[in-house]
Amino acid sequence: MAAKVTYRDIVREIALDQYGYVTTKQAAEAGVPASELPKLAARGGLENVAYGLYRVPDAPTTAIDQFAEALLRAGDGAHLHGDSVLALFGLADVNPRRVQVAVRKRTRPKLPPFIELTLVKDDVVTTRYEGLASQTVADAILECRGRIERSRLRDAVEQARKEGLVTTKEWQRLRKELRS
């Protein structure tokens, strides 16, 4: 006889694919009523992080957790932006105080100080790195011109190329745009 799949099992499965986090909306889409999440939290099966956002307490922690939390707090369509993309990969020796998150429409969620929202146009090209929606590394490097020394950005271009984070065409474009 197969073991019964519980709401806790379903929520945990979603969360483990997202650095330990799950939203009420995601749980509901998987068939877990929104009213069950506060009950799971009260019994210690989840931690309430923010309105509509929970974390599985025994999920392994990683260096990427804060990026995942920032995106989930910002909502649908949010993506990592600027120096946060570089920080995700350890490029250009950046360590931003806040996670840069871009959104395509004005949003007013209550956010902690470690998250900074930027409103961007609808035509921004995004991709996924480590399972997180993100601006491309090439565009993030160009975005950081004027805020990060050119020499560090040029080093970031070479490192990104070695790690396969930019294509040959992007690498050539970046080298050209970061000359002088």
PASEBA-1860 file (N, C-alpha, C; in nm, 3 decimals):
! residues 180
1> MAAKVTYR> 0.084/-0.118/0.000/0.000/0.000/0.000/0.089/0.125/0.000 ~ 0.062/0.216/-0.091/0.141/0.339/-0.103/0.111/0.435/0.011 ~ 0.215/0.504/0.055/0.197/0.604/0.162/0.118/0.722/0.107 ~ 0.034/0.778/0.191/-0.048/0.892/0.152/0.040/1.017/0.141 ~ 0.024/1.090/0.031/0.099/1.215/0.012/0.026/1.325/0.089 ~ 0.097/1.391/0.178/0.037/1.495/0.262/0.060/1.633/0.202 ~ -0.014/1.731/0.253/0.008/1.869/0.212/0.152/1.911/0.241 ~ 0.201/1.866/0.356/0.339/1.898/0.395/0.438/1.844/0.291
9> DIVREIAL> 0.414/1.722/0.242/0.501/1.662/0.139/0.500/1.746/0.011 ~ 0.382/1.788/-0.030/0.367/1.866/-0.153/0.440/2.000/-0.140 ~ 0.416/2.069/-0.029/0.479/2.200/-0.006/0.630/2.185/0.001 ~ 0.676/2.083/0.069/0.820/2.059/0.082/0.885/2.036/-0.054 ~ 0.819/1.959/-0.138/0.872/1.929/-0.272/0.888/2.058/-0.354 ~ 0.788/2.145/-0.349/0.797/2.274/-0.420/0.912/2.356/-0.364 ~ 0.918/2.365/-0.231/1.018/2.447/-0.165/1.160/2.400/-0.194 ~ 1.183/2.272/-0.195/1.318/2.222/-0.217/1.369/2.252/-0.357
17> DQYGYVTT> 1.279/2.278/-0.450/1.318/2.319/-0.584/1.348/2.469/-0.591 ~ 1.320/2.542/-0.482/1.335/2.688/-0.480/1.411/2.734/-0.356 ~ 1.519/2.665/-0.325/1.605/2.705/-0.213/1.530/2.711/-0.081 ~ 1.427/2.627/-0.068/1.354/2.616/0.058/1.229/2.700/0.067 ~ 1.199/2.780/-0.034/1.086/2.873/-0.029/0.967/2.824/-0.110 ~ 0.847/2.861/-0.063/0.724/2.832/-0.135/0.626/2.946/-0.110 ~ 0.553/2.984/-0.212/0.451/3.088/-0.195/0.315/3.023/-0.177 ~ 0.224/3.097/-0.119/0.086/3.050/-0.103/0.027/3.018/-0.239
25> KQAAEAGV> 0.055/3.102/-0.337/0.003/3.082/-0.473/0.054/2.951/-0.533 ~ 0.183/2.923/-0.518/0.239/2.799/-0.571/0.178/2.677/-0.504 ~ 0.161/2.685/-0.373/0.100/2.574/-0.300/-0.043/2.551/-0.348 ~ -0.119/2.659/-0.365/-0.257/2.648/-0.412/-0.264/2.585/-0.551 ~ -0.170/2.625/-0.639/-0.166/2.567/-0.774/-0.136/2.418/-0.771 ~ -0.069/2.372/-0.664/-0.037/2.229/-0.649/-0.145/2.155/-0.571 ~ -0.254/2.226/-0.536/-0.365/2.160/-0.469/-0.367/2.171/-0.317 ~ -0.279/2.254/-0.262/-0.276/2.274/-0.116/-0.353/2.401/-0.084
33> PASELPKL> -0.464/2.391/-0.011/-0.541/2.511/0.022/-0.455/2.613/0.099 ~ -0.475/2.740/0.067/-0.398/2.847/0.132/-0.411/2.842/0.284 ~ -0.525/2.797/0.333/-0.548/2.790/0.478/-0.459/2.686/0.548 ~ -0.402/2.594/0.471/-0.318/2.490/0.531/-0.178/2.539/0.566 ~ -0.128/2.641/0.497/0.009/2.686/0.521/0.027/2.744/0.662 ~ -0.063/2.832/0.709/-0.047/2.878/0.848/-0.055/2.763/0.950 ~ -0.136/2.660/0.920/-0.145/2.544/1.009/-0.012/2.469/1.012 ~ 0.048/2.451/0.893/0.178/2.384/0.887/0.284/2.466/0.961
41> AARGGLEN> 0.276/2.598/0.948/0.371/2.685/1.018/0.353/2.674/1.170 ~ 0.230/2.669/1.215/0.202/2.658/1.359/0.256/2.528/1.418 ~ 0.262/2.424/1.334/0.312/2.294/1.380/0.463/2.277/1.356 ~ 0.528/2.383/1.303/0.672/2.377/1.283/0.715/2.320/1.149 ~ 0.621/2.290/1.062/0.655/2.236/0.930/0.699/2.341/0.831 ~ 0.669/2.467/0.859/0.707/2.580/0.774/0.740/2.699/0.863 ~ 0.816/2.792/0.808/0.840/2.921/0.874/0.775/3.027/0.787 ~ 0.697/3.116/0.848/0.638/3.226/0.773/0.744/3.335/0.758
49> VAYGLYRV> 0.785/3.362/0.633/0.890/3.460/0.604/0.829/3.598/0.582 ~ 0.720/3.600/0.506/0.650/3.724/0.473/0.509/3.685/0.432 ~ 0.425/3.785/0.411/0.289/3.757/0.368/0.293/3.672/0.241 ~ 0.237/3.552/0.247/0.231/3.465/0.130/0.360/3.393/0.096 ~ 0.461/3.401/0.182/0.590/3.335/0.156/0.634/3.256/0.278 ~ 0.668/3.131/0.254/0.709/3.040/0.361/0.841/2.973/0.324 ~ 0.908/2.921/0.428/1.032/2.847/0.407/1.026/2.717/0.486 ~ 1.076/2.610/0.426/1.088/2.482/0.495/1.208/2.494/0.589
57> PDAPTTAI> 1.188/2.476/0.719/1.296/2.502/0.815/1.420/2.415/0.801 ~ 1.405/2.293/0.752/1.522/2.206/0.741/1.581/2.203/0.600 ~ 1.540/2.295/0.514/1.599/2.302/0.380/1.745/2.347/0.394 ~ 1.834/2.285/0.318/1.974/2.325/0.327/1.993/2.471/0.284 ~ 2.076/2.543/0.355/2.101/2.683/0.318/2.213/2.690/0.215 ~ 2.201/2.789/0.127/2.303/2.810/0.024/2.330/2.960/0.013 ~ 2.430/2.994/-0.064/2.464/3.135/-0.089/2.359/3.202/-0.177 ~ 2.270/3.124/-0.236/2.171/3.176/-0.331/2.036/3.204/-0.265
65> DQFAEALL> 2.016/3.159/-0.143/1.886/3.172/-0.075/1.831/3.314/-0.077 ~ 1.915/3.412/-0.047/1.867/3.550/-0.039/1.819/3.600/-0.175 ~ 1.884/3.557/-0.283/1.840/3.595/-0.418/1.701/3.536/-0.446 ~ 1.683/3.408/-0.411/1.554/3.342/-0.432/1.445/3.410/-0.350 ~ 1.474/3.441/-0.225/1.375/3.508/-0.141/1.338/3.644/-0.199 ~ 1.436/3.720/-0.244/1.410/3.852/-0.301/1.316/3.843/-0.421 ~ 1.340/3.747/-0.509/1.255/3.731/-0.628/1.113/3.692/-0.590 ~ 1.099/3.599/-0.497/0.965/3.556/-0.456/0.890/3.667/-0.385
73> RAGDGAHL> 0.960/3.748/-0.306/0.895/3.861/-0.239/0.848/3.966/-0.340 ~ 0.926/3.987/-0.446/0.892/4.089/-0.546/0.774/4.047/-0.633 ~ 0.753/3.918/-0.650/0.636/3.870/-0.722/0.663/3.824/-0.864 ~ 0.556/3.784/-0.932/0.564/3.731/-1.068/0.633/3.829/-1.161 ~ 0.719/3.775/-1.247/0.785/3.857/-1.347/0.911/3.927/-1.298 ~ 0.944/3.914/-1.171/1.065/3.977/-1.117/1.188/3.899/-1.163 ~ 1.299/3.970/-1.178/1.424/3.903/-1.213/1.544/3.976/-1.152 ~ 1.653/3.902/-1.131/1.775/3.963/-1.079/1.828/4.061/-1.182
81> HGDSVLAL> 1.897/4.164/-1.131/1.933/4.276/-1.216/2.068/4.333/-1.173 ~ 2.144/4.385/-1.269/2.266/4.460/-1.240/2.370/4.383/-1.160 ~ 2.424/4.450/-1.056/2.534/4.389/-0.981/2.493/4.264/-0.906 ~ 2.365/4.242/-0.885/2.322/4.118/-0.820/2.347/3.997/-0.909 ~ 2.335/4.015/-1.040/2.366/3.907/-1.134/2.516/3.876/-1.126 ~ 2.597/3.981/-1.119/2.742/3.960/-1.108/2.776/3.892/-0.975 ~ 2.710/3.934/-0.867/2.733/3.875/-0.734/2.695/3.727/-0.732 ~ 2.590/3.691/-0.805/2.545/3.552/-0.811/2.658/3.460/-0.855
89> FGLADVNP> 2.743/3.510/-0.946/2.853/3.429/-1.000/2.991/3.471/-0.950 ~ 2.997/3.566/-0.858/3.126/3.610/-0.808/3.208/3.686/-0.911 ~ 3.140/3.759/-1.000/3.209/3.836/-1.104/3.235/3.979/-1.058 ~ 3.344/4.039/-1.104/3.379/4.180/-1.082/3.399/4.211/-0.934 ~ 3.416/4.109/-0.852/3.444/4.129/-0.709/3.341/4.222/-0.644 ~ 3.213/4.201/-0.675/3.108/4.284/-0.615/3.044/4.213/-0.497 ~ 3.001/4.292/-0.402/2.929/4.240/-0.286/2.824/4.345/-0.249 ~ 2.717/4.353/-0.330/2.617/4.458/-0.305/2.546/4.442/-0.172
97> RRVQVAVR> 2.514/4.555/-0.112/2.442/4.553/0.016/2.297/4.510/-0.003 ~ 2.243/4.535/-0.122/2.104/4.498/-0.148/2.094/4.414/-0.275 ~ 1.995/4.326/-0.276/1.969/4.245/-0.395/1.889/4.332/-0.493 ~ 1.944/4.351/-0.611/1.878/4.429/-0.715/1.777/4.340/-0.788 ~ 1.650/4.378/-0.781/1.544/4.301/-0.846/1.469/4.395/-0.940 ~ 1.455/4.351/-1.064/1.383/4.430/-1.163/1.241/4.377/-1.177 ~ 1.147/4.469/-1.192/1.006/4.435/-1.216/0.958/4.514/-1.337 ~ 0.859/4.459/-1.407/0.809/4.524/-1.528/0.689/4.614/-1.504
105> KRTRPKLP> 0.629/4.601/-1.387/0.516/4.689/-1.355/0.533/4.738/-1.213 ~ 0.478/4.854/-1.188/0.489/4.913/-1.055/0.427/4.818/-0.953 ~ 0.501/4.793/-0.848/0.455/4.703/-0.744/0.491/4.766/-0.609 ~ 0.412/4.740/-0.510/0.436/4.801/-0.379/0.434/4.700/-0.265 ~ 0.505/4.588/-0.283/0.507/4.496/-0.169/0.592/4.554/-0.057 ~ 0.562/4.515/0.065/0.643/4.558/0.179/0.770/4.473/0.175 ~ 0.882/4.539/0.150/1.008/4.467/0.133/1.108/4.502/0.242 ~ 1.191/4.406/0.279/1.297/4.436/0.376/1.406/4.521/0.310
113> PFIELTLV> 1.491/4.583/0.389/1.594/4.672/0.335/1.696/4.604/0.243 ~ 1.706/4.472/0.246/1.807/4.406/0.162/1.763/4.392/0.015 ~ 1.643/4.437/-0.017/1.592/4.426/-0.155/1.570/4.566/-0.212 ~ 1.619/4.587/-0.334/1.596/4.713/-0.405/1.527/4.683/-0.538 ~ 1.410/4.741/-0.557/1.335/4.720/-0.682/1.370/4.826/-0.784 ~ 1.376/4.784/-0.911/1.397/4.875/-1.023/1.289/4.845/-1.127 ~ 1.223/4.948/-1.175/1.122/4.932/-1.279/1.192/4.930/-1.415 ~ 1.168/4.827/-1.496/1.231/4.815/-1.628/1.123/4.801/-1.736
121> KDDVVTTR> 1.166/4.819/-1.861/1.075/4.806/-1.975/1.039/4.660/-1.999 ~ 0.930/4.639/-2.069/0.883/4.504/-2.100/0.978/4.426/-2.191 ~ 1.060/4.495/-2.270/1.143/4.427/-2.370/1.279/4.379/-2.316 ~ 1.300/4.380/-2.185/1.425/4.333/-2.127/1.436/4.182/-2.148 ~ 1.553/4.139/-2.194/1.577/3.997/-2.216/1.616/3.934/-2.083 ~ 1.549/3.826/-2.048/1.583/3.755/-1.924/1.616/3.609/-1.955 ~ 1.678/3.546/-1.860/1.713/3.405/-1.869/1.699/3.345/-1.731 ~ 1.743/3.222/-1.713/1.741/3.160/-1.580/1.882/3.109/-1.551
129> YEGLASQT> 1.931/3.144/-1.433/2.057/3.092/-1.382/2.028/3.030/-1.247 ~ 2.077/2.910/-1.224/2.056/2.843/-1.095/1.907/2.838/-1.059 ~ 1.821/2.836/-1.161/1.677/2.830/-1.137/1.612/2.964/-1.108 ~ 1.689/3.072/-1.115/1.638/3.206/-1.083/1.625/3.292/-1.209 ~ 1.513/3.363/-1.221/1.496/3.455/-1.333/1.600/3.566/-1.320 ~ 1.663/3.600/-1.432/1.774/3.694/-1.425/1.795/3.767/-1.557 ~ 1.849/3.887/-1.545/1.903/3.958/-1.660/2.023/3.874/-1.708 ~ 2.056/3.878/-1.836/2.173/3.802/-1.881/2.300/3.860/-1.821
137> VADAILEC> 2.400/3.777/-1.807/2.529/3.823/-1.752/2.584/3.936/-1.839 ~ 2.575/3.921/-1.971/2.628/4.024/-2.061/2.559/4.158/-2.037 ~ 2.427/4.158/-2.028/2.354/4.283/-2.005/2.382/4.339/-1.866 ~ 2.399/4.251/-1.768/2.429/4.297/-1.632/2.565/4.366/-1.626 ~ 2.663/4.312/-1.697/2.795/4.375/-1.701/2.784/4.515/-1.759 ~ 2.712/4.528/-1.870/2.695/4.661/-1.931/2.615/4.754/-1.840 ~ 2.519/4.700/-1.769/2.437/4.778/-1.676/2.522/4.842/-1.566 ~ 2.631/4.776/-1.531/2.716/4.821/-1.419/2.823/4.922/-1.460
145> RGRIERSR> 2.828/4.958/-1.589/2.925/5.061/-1.631/2.896/5.190/-1.556 ~ 3.002/5.255/-1.510/2.986/5.379/-1.437/2.974/5.359/-1.287 ~ 2.939/5.238/-1.245/2.930/5.209/-1.101/3.042/5.116/-1.055 ~ 3.096/5.038/-1.148/3.206/4.947/-1.118/3.320/4.981/-1.214 ~ 3.442/4.980/-1.162/3.559/5.015/-1.244/3.563/4.931/-1.371 ~ 3.601/4.996/-1.482/3.609/4.927/-1.611/3.702/4.806/-1.607 ~ 3.813/4.820/-1.536/3.909/4.708/-1.531/3.845/4.586/-1.465 ~ 3.766/4.608/-1.362/3.697/4.496/-1.295/3.590/4.437/-1.386
153> LRDAVEQA> 3.523/4.523/-1.464/3.423/4.472/-1.558/3.490/4.392/-1.670 ~ 3.606/4.441/-1.717/3.678/4.365/-1.821/3.721/4.229/-1.766 ~ 3.768/4.225/-1.640/3.803/4.097/-1.577/3.680/4.007/-1.567 ~ 3.567/4.068/-1.534/3.441/3.992/-1.524/3.403/3.931/-1.658 ~ 3.426/4.006/-1.766/3.397/3.955/-1.901/3.480/3.830/-1.929 ~ 3.609/3.836/-1.896/3.697/3.721/-1.923/3.659/3.601/-1.836 ~ 3.629/3.627/-1.710/3.587/3.519/-1.620/3.455/3.457/-1.667 ~ 3.360/3.544/-1.707/3.231/3.495/-1.756/3.249/3.409/-1.880
161> RKEGLVTT> 3.341/3.448/-1.966/3.369/3.370/-2.088/3.425/3.233/-2.052 ~ 3.521/3.231/-1.959/3.582/3.104/-1.917/3.479/3.010/-1.855 ~ 3.382/3.069/-1.784/3.281/2.987/-1.716/3.160/2.956/-1.804 ~ 3.162/3.003/-1.929/3.053/2.974/-2.021/2.927/3.054/-1.995 ~ 2.942/3.170/-1.930/2.825/3.252/-1.897/2.789/3.352/-2.006 ~ 2.879/3.372/-2.101/2.851/3.458/-2.216/2.890/3.383/-2.343 ~ 2.819/3.411/-2.449/2.850/3.349/-2.578/2.969/3.421/-2.641 ~ 3.023/3.364/-2.747/3.135/3.427/-2.818/3.092/3.564/-2.870
169> KEWQRLRK> 2.973/3.572/-2.924/2.923/3.699/-2.977/2.910/3.803/-2.865 ~ 2.854/3.764/-2.749/2.842/3.856/-2.636/2.980/3.898/-2.585 ~ 3.071/3.802/-2.579/3.207/3.829/-2.531/3.274/3.933/-2.620 ~ 3.261/3.918/-2.751/3.320/4.015/-2.845/3.256/4.152/-2.828 ~ 3.124/4.156/-2.814/3.052/4.283/-2.796/3.096/4.351/-2.665 ~ 3.105/4.274/-2.558/3.144/4.330/-2.429/3.286/4.385/-2.434 ~ 3.377/4.311/-2.494/3.516/4.358/-2.502/3.524/4.489/-2.580 ~ 3.446/4.496/-2.687/3.444/4.619/-2.769/3.387/4.737/-2.688
177> ELRS> 3.277/4.712/-2.619/3.210/4.821/-2.545/3.284/4.865/-2.420 ~ 3.373/4.780/-2.368/3.446/4.815/-2.246/3.591/4.858/-2.273 ~ 3.624/4.880/-2.400/3.759/4.930/-2.433/3.773/5.073/-2.385 ~ 3.897/5.115/-2.371/3.939/5.252/-2.333/3.923/5.284/-2.188
END
